[in-house]
Amino acid sequence: MHEFELIKNYFQKLSKKSPSALNLNDDVFFDKKNRLAVSVDTYVEGNHFIDFKKPELVIKKIIRSSISDLVCKGIKPKYYFISGSGNKKSFSKLNLSKISKSLNQEQNKYKIFLSGGDTVFSNKLSFTVTSIGFADNIIHRNKAKINDDIYVSGNLGDSYLGLLVLKNKIKLNQKLKKYFTKKYFMPNIQLKLIDQIKKFANTSIDISDGLLADLDKMINNQKLSYKLFLKDIPITNNLKKLLDLKKLSKINFISNGDDYQVLFTASKNKMRIIKKIASNCRVKLTKIGSIQSYVEKSSIIDGKNRKITLKNKGYFHKF
């Protein structure tokens, strides 16, 4: 069973009397009256991270991916709660010291504060992070409009290559290994967009499971489709050079998740303000396609104007 089928069939009806739950079909809980936004994420070893050999980096990835849910909605994160299950090996004094140091660095970087949590003994290592922020309004899912432009912040694909490096599935020199694994463990969260994105975005989501999987989620309750142009999807020069050198397909790297960039749609008349804000904030915002009627099937167009067929649209939890 797909995770969204599970939610829809068994839990959605339980949230009907809580409008702030947003029908369990968004990244956050949002209580407009109290300006309160909450996001909860769980990370399991062997699933969300390979191992715990570098606890100081794993914990940074966990914190950043958690607050990313708030940031993409135009919400400033302020408090976080972290619960962990582990044993003497995973929670050794050395590892706990490294975790504490990394959390302190992330708090200073993002101006967030540890406010509680829980610890449980288990031979299965996992973390659950609850992030809390405050906002007058947020950007919801399923608010896209036909003919909206589709944009993405930053670059995609570096994180997936970093994962392949960590799995020893691709060989690189030490400099590139360091570069791509850093991109995997320390995604660039677009804090500068928090106060700006509500000026132009109709709907938004962060890219965690993959560009296409998350785009589908962002419009899953609307009778809409999309058209993306592969050549316009932004990647770094390091990734482009590597793809060319090893004759690898770009599409396989931009659709595998862990980017934590902001994916959003905006009306065409917002193009000028988007360019201005991108320049002023020094944030890369790239138009990669457009929203269409569901009568037209969703598609990705390559450089030769051909439709690309994808076997893998991203990561999905299945039960």
C-alpha positions as CSV (number, residue, x, y, z in Angstrom):
1,M,0.0,0.0,0.0
2,H,1.3,3.5,-0.9
3,E,1.8,5.9,2.0
4,F,-0.9,8.3,0.7
5,E,-3.4,5.5,0.2
6,L,-2.7,4.5,3.8
7,I,-3.4,8.1,5.1
8,K,-6.5,8.6,2.9
9,N,-8.1,5.2,3.8
10,Y,-7.4,5.1,7.5
11,F,-6.5,8.5,9.0
12,Q,-7.8,11.3,6.9
13,K,-11.3,11.0,8.3
14,L,-10.0,11.4,11.8
15,S,-8.8,14.9,11.0
16,K,-12.1,16.2,9.6
17,K,-13.0,18.2,12.7
18,S,-9.5,19.9,12.6
19,P,-9.3,22.3,9.7
20,S,-5.8,23.2,10.7
21,A,-4.7,19.6,9.8
22,L,-5.3,20.6,6.1
23,N,-7.0,17.2,5.5
24,L,-3.6,15.5,6.1
25,N,-2.6,16.4,2.6
26,D,0.1,19.0,3.1
27,D,3.5,19.3,4.7
28,V,2.3,21.1,7.8
29,F,-0.4,21.6,10.4
30,F,-1.4,25.3,10.3
31,D,-3.5,27.0,13.0
32,K,-4.1,30.4,11.4
33,K,-5.7,32.0,14.5
34,N,-2.7,31.3,16.6
35,R,-0.2,31.7,13.6
36,L,1.1,28.2,14.5
37,A,2.7,25.8,12.1
38,V,4.0,22.3,12.9
39,S,5.8,19.7,10.8
40,V,6.8,16.2,11.9
41,D,9.3,13.9,10.2
42,T,10.8,10.5,11.1
43,Y,14.2,9.2,9.8
44,V,15.2,5.6,10.0
45,E,18.7,4.1,9.5
46,G,19.0,2.1,6.4
47,N,16.1,4.0,4.9
48,H,16.5,7.8,5.2
49,F,20.3,7.5,5.9
50,I,22.7,4.7,5.1
51,D,24.5,4.3,8.4
52,F,25.6,6.3,11.4
53,K,29.4,6.4,10.7
54,K,29.2,10.2,10.5
55,P,26.6,11.2,13.2
56,E,27.6,14.8,13.0
57,L,26.5,15.0,9.4
58,V,23.5,12.7,9.6
59,I,22.0,15.0,12.3
60,K,22.5,18.1,10.1
61,K,20.7,16.5,7.2
62,I,17.8,15.5,9.5
63,I,17.4,19.0,11.0
64,R,17.6,20.7,7.6
65,S,15.2,18.4,5.9
66,S,12.8,18.9,8.7
67,I,12.8,22.7,8.7
68,S,12.6,22.6,4.9
69,D,8.9,21.7,5.2
70,L,8.2,25.0,6.9
71,V,10.5,27.1,4.8
72,C,8.9,26.1,1.5
73,K,5.6,27.3,2.9
74,G,6.9,30.7,3.8
75,I,7.1,29.9,7.5
76,K,10.1,30.9,9.7
77,P,11.1,27.9,11.9
78,K,11.7,28.7,15.5
79,Y,11.6,25.6,17.8
80,Y,12.4,21.9,17.2
81,F,11.9,18.8,19.3
82,I,14.0,15.7,18.6
83,S,13.4,12.1,19.7
84,G,15.8,9.3,19.1
85,S,15.8,5.6,19.5
86,G,19.2,3.8,19.6
87,N,21.6,1.6,21.6
88,K,24.9,2.0,23.4
89,K,26.8,1.9,20.1
90,S,24.8,4.6,18.3
91,F,24.4,6.7,21.4
92,S,28.0,6.4,22.6
93,K,29.5,9.4,24.5
94,L,31.6,10.3,21.4
95,N,28.6,10.2,19.1
96,L,26.4,12.1,21.5
97,S,29.1,14.8,21.7
98,K,29.2,15.0,17.9
99,I,25.4,15.2,17.7
100,S,25.3,17.9,20.4
101,K,28.0,20.0,18.6
102,S,26.2,19.7,15.2
103,L,22.8,20.7,16.7
104,N,24.4,23.7,18.2
105,Q,25.8,24.7,14.8
106,E,22.5,24.3,13.2
107,Q,20.7,26.3,15.9
108,N,23.2,29.2,15.3
109,K,22.8,28.9,11.5
110,Y,19.0,28.8,11.4
111,K,18.2,30.6,14.7
112,I,16.2,27.7,16.0
113,F,16.0,26.3,19.5
114,L,15.9,22.8,20.9
115,S,12.8,22.6,23.0
116,G,12.2,19.0,24.0
117,G,12.1,15.4,22.8
118,D,12.5,11.9,24.0
119,T,15.1,9.1,24.0
120,V,14.3,5.4,23.8
121,F,16.6,2.3,23.8
122,S,16.3,0.3,20.6
123,N,18.6,-1.7,18.3
124,K,16.9,0.2,15.4
125,L,18.3,3.7,15.1
126,S,15.8,6.4,14.2
127,F,15.0,10.1,14.9
128,T,11.8,12.0,14.8
129,V,11.9,15.8,14.5
130,T,9.0,18.1,15.2
131,S,9.6,21.6,13.8
132,I,7.5,24.6,14.9
133,G,7.2,28.0,13.3
134,F,4.9,31.0,13.1
135,A,3.3,32.8,10.2
136,D,0.2,34.8,9.4
137,N,-0.4,32.9,6.2
138,I,1.1,29.9,4.4
139,I,1.4,28.6,0.8
140,H,-0.8,25.5,0.5
141,R,-0.6,22.5,-1.8
142,N,-3.2,22.1,-4.6
143,K,-3.5,25.8,-5.3
144,A,-1.9,25.7,-8.8
145,K,-3.7,27.4,-11.7
146,I,-3.7,26.4,-15.4
147,N,-0.9,28.1,-17.2
148,D,1.1,28.7,-14.1
149,D,4.8,28.7,-14.6
150,I,6.7,26.0,-12.6
151,Y,9.8,27.1,-10.8
152,V,12.5,25.5,-8.7
153,S,15.1,27.1,-6.4
154,G,18.8,26.2,-6.5
155,N,20.1,23.2,-8.3
156,L,19.0,19.5,-8.4
157,G,20.8,16.2,-8.5
158,D,24.0,16.8,-6.5
159,S,22.5,15.1,-3.5
160,Y,21.6,11.9,-5.4
161,L,25.2,11.7,-6.7
162,G,26.4,12.1,-3.2
163,L,24.3,9.1,-2.2
164,L,25.8,7.0,-5.0
165,V,29.2,8.0,-3.7
166,L,28.4,6.9,-0.2
167,K,27.0,3.6,-1.6
168,N,30.3,3.1,-3.5
169,K,28.3,2.9,-6.8
170,I,30.3,5.6,-8.6
171,K,34.0,6.3,-8.5
172,L,35.3,9.9,-8.2
173,N,38.4,11.7,-7.1
174,Q,38.6,12.9,-3.5
175,K,37.8,16.5,-4.3
176,L,34.5,15.6,-6.0
177,K,33.7,12.9,-3.4
178,K,33.9,15.5,-0.7
179,Y,31.8,18.0,-2.8
180,F,28.9,15.7,-3.6
181,T,28.7,14.0,-0.2
182,K,28.6,17.4,1.4
183,K,25.7,18.3,-0.8
184,Y,23.9,15.1,0.4
185,F,24.5,15.7,4.1
186,M,24.1,19.5,4.1
187,P,21.4,20.6,1.7
188,N,21.2,24.4,1.1
189,I,17.9,25.4,2.7
190,Q,16.5,28.6,1.2
191,L,15.8,30.7,4.3
192,K,16.1,33.9,2.2
193,L,12.8,33.0,0.5
194,I,10.7,32.8,3.7
195,D,9.6,36.4,3.7
196,Q,9.4,36.6,-0.1
197,I,7.8,33.5,-1.5
198,K,4.2,34.5,-0.6
199,K,4.6,37.5,-2.9
200,F,4.5,35.3,-6.0
201,A,3.8,31.5,-5.3
202,N,0.4,30.0,-5.8
203,T,1.4,26.6,-4.4
204,S,4.6,25.1,-3.1
205,I,6.4,22.1,-1.7
206,D,10.0,21.1,-0.9
207,I,11.8,18.5,-3.0
208,S,12.4,15.6,-0.7
209,D,11.3,12.5,-2.6
210,G,12.2,13.7,-6.1
211,L,11.1,16.5,-8.5
212,L,8.4,14.5,-10.3
213,A,7.1,12.7,-7.2
214,D,6.8,16.0,-5.3
215,L,5.3,17.8,-8.2
216,D,2.6,15.1,-8.4
217,K,2.0,15.6,-4.7
218,M,1.8,19.3,-5.0
219,I,-1.2,19.1,-7.4
220,N,-2.6,15.7,-6.4
221,N,-6.1,16.9,-5.7
222,Q,-6.4,19.1,-8.8
223,K,-7.4,18.1,-12.3
224,L,-4.1,19.4,-13.7
225,S,-1.0,18.1,-15.4
226,Y,2.4,19.6,-16.1
227,K,5.0,20.0,-18.9
228,L,8.6,20.2,-17.9
229,F,11.6,20.9,-20.1
230,L,14.7,18.8,-19.2
231,K,17.2,21.4,-20.6
232,D,15.8,24.1,-18.2
233,I,16.1,22.0,-15.0
234,P,19.1,23.5,-13.2
235,I,22.2,21.5,-12.3
236,T,25.6,22.5,-11.1
237,N,28.6,22.6,-13.4
238,N,30.2,19.8,-11.4
239,L,27.3,17.5,-12.0
240,K,27.0,18.5,-15.7
241,K,30.7,17.8,-16.3
242,L,30.4,14.4,-14.6
243,L,27.3,13.4,-16.5
244,D,29.0,14.3,-19.8
245,L,32.2,12.5,-18.8
246,K,30.5,9.3,-17.7
247,K,27.7,9.5,-20.2
248,L,25.0,9.4,-17.6
249,S,21.4,10.6,-18.0
250,K,20.4,13.9,-16.5
251,I,16.9,12.8,-15.9
252,N,18.0,10.1,-13.5
253,F,19.7,12.6,-11.3
254,I,17.1,15.3,-11.0
255,S,14.3,13.0,-10.1
256,N,15.7,11.0,-7.1
257,G,15.1,13.4,-4.2
258,D,17.0,14.7,-1.2
259,D,17.5,18.1,-2.8
260,Y,15.3,20.1,-0.3
261,Q,14.9,22.9,-2.8
262,V,11.6,24.8,-3.1
263,L,9.3,23.8,-5.9
264,F,6.5,26.2,-6.7
265,T,4.1,27.6,-9.3
266,A,3.4,31.2,-10.1
267,S,1.2,33.1,-12.5
268,K,3.0,34.3,-15.6
269,N,2.5,38.0,-14.6
270,K,4.8,37.3,-11.6
271,M,7.8,36.6,-13.7
272,R,9.3,40.1,-13.3
273,I,9.0,40.2,-9.5
274,I,10.4,36.6,-9.3
275,K,13.5,37.7,-11.2
276,K,13.9,40.8,-9.0
277,I,13.5,38.9,-5.7
278,A,15.9,36.2,-6.9
279,S,18.5,38.9,-7.7
280,N,18.0,40.8,-4.5
281,C,18.1,37.7,-2.3
282,R,20.8,36.0,-4.4
283,V,18.7,32.9,-4.7
284,K,18.6,31.0,-8.0
285,L,15.0,30.6,-9.2
286,T,14.5,28.8,-12.5
287,K,11.4,28.4,-14.6
288,I,11.3,24.7,-15.7
289,G,7.8,24.3,-17.2
290,S,4.1,25.0,-16.8
291,I,0.8,23.7,-15.5
292,Q,-1.7,22.4,-18.0
293,S,-5.2,20.9,-18.0
294,Y,-5.4,17.2,-17.1
295,V,-6.7,16.6,-20.6
296,E,-3.0,16.8,-21.6
297,K,-0.9,14.1,-20.0
298,S,2.0,15.2,-17.8
299,S,5.3,15.1,-19.7
300,I,9.0,15.9,-19.7
301,I,10.4,17.2,-23.0
302,D,14.0,16.6,-23.9
303,G,16.3,18.8,-26.0
304,K,15.0,17.4,-29.2
305,N,11.4,18.1,-28.3
306,R,10.7,14.4,-27.5
307,K,8.7,13.1,-24.6
308,I,10.7,11.2,-22.1
309,T,9.3,8.0,-20.5
310,L,10.4,7.6,-16.9
311,K,10.5,4.3,-15.0
312,N,11.3,6.0,-11.7
313,K,9.6,9.2,-10.6
314,G,11.2,9.4,-7.2
315,Y,11.0,7.8,-3.8
316,F,7.7,6.4,-2.4
317,H,7.0,4.7,1.0
318,K,5.2,1.4,0.4
319,F,3.7,-0.8,3.1
